[in-house]
């Protein structure tokens, strides 16, 4: 494999921006899979972007060099409005936040919450069943509402029914974040006037909800948030951004993943449906992992070098923007045989490389254990109760920040 290559077809001044903007998923997958290089460079306007294919470089960026390859590019675009959550924090601030939140989001915290999550999952499915007419399809919006009800109970001790205003606040907030990501520049360029007022309104509403868990004792919360309760008021105030981010990004990622889990279940041959139905253990976990391989909720991750860094024979300059695409890596024939084929059995042994639905290393998604638990409990409840799920038919994907389904 060559070390470095340049993508063809760039235009003066614009570079590859128009091609990227028209279909970013196809563009990224195309230049990665067609190239025989560890890194492919392309241009978004005047910005030189590295798309990394080589697993050793990916592992180094997320591992030993994670402090060098920070989320600076994402910070520049999003942090001015979203604030300083764990996702955007760096250095000592990030270490402090992670230490506090791991108490709730670590394996023991998630395990202790499973019984309550299972009950809320059942209630959310019952509510959705009551809203649907006979044989009416379950839409992506229904799945979003179910996910939000579970997350509300987990984080805030509140169950948000389908007509609760929190659903609109979270969805419109995500749409504004999505829109801002399409502007290759600063955040304020995308939001002015009415859009900013809408964001501020939703932001204030979600912050007030978050203060209830940070400043009031809520025994109905499923997550053990005592570490937050032990902080002084000023310290707890810094975690408001984290709760808001978990509500917005957590709902999006889990809902997207849940849709594709159910869509794959609908499409699979009877033998795999039977295995997943009868095996309440390993087969269901393999099924979810393979779904996340083909449809990682966050299909693209961006980093930016805060100083020069030397890979094996490749020098990265300060300020270099780096893209890593779980979607492209997960479907790369370099790492997977028959990469487009749905084969859950490939996860009977943990893959040595080529799999990162929740990123990797110290900056891996802190909520991955909770997300996997919620997905498993939804799948368990649907299969064990013999629920008939008539899912809206997806005809493709919508590659924004997440990988939402494109519904027929």
Secondary structure, 3 states (H helix, E strand, C coil): CEEEEECCCCECCCECHHHHHHCHHHHHHHHHHHCCEEEEEEEECCEEEEEECCHHHHHHHHCCCCCCEECHHHHHHHHHHHCCCCCCCCHHHHHHHHHHHHHHHCHHHHHHHHHHHHHHHHHHHHHHHHHCCCCCCECHHHHHHHHHHHHHHHHHCCCCCCCCHHHHHHHHHHHHHHHHHCCCCCHHHCCCCHHHHHHHHHHHHHHHHHHHHHHCCCCCCCCCCHHHHCCCHHHHHCCHHHHHHHHHHHHHHHHHHHHHHHHHHHHCCHHHHHHHHHCCCHHHHHHHHHHHHHCCCECCEEEEECCCEEECCEEECCCCEEEECHHHHHCCCCCCCCCCCCCHHHHHCCCCCCCCCCCCHHHCCCCHHHHHHHHHHHHHHHHHCCCCCCECCEEEEEECCEEEEEEC
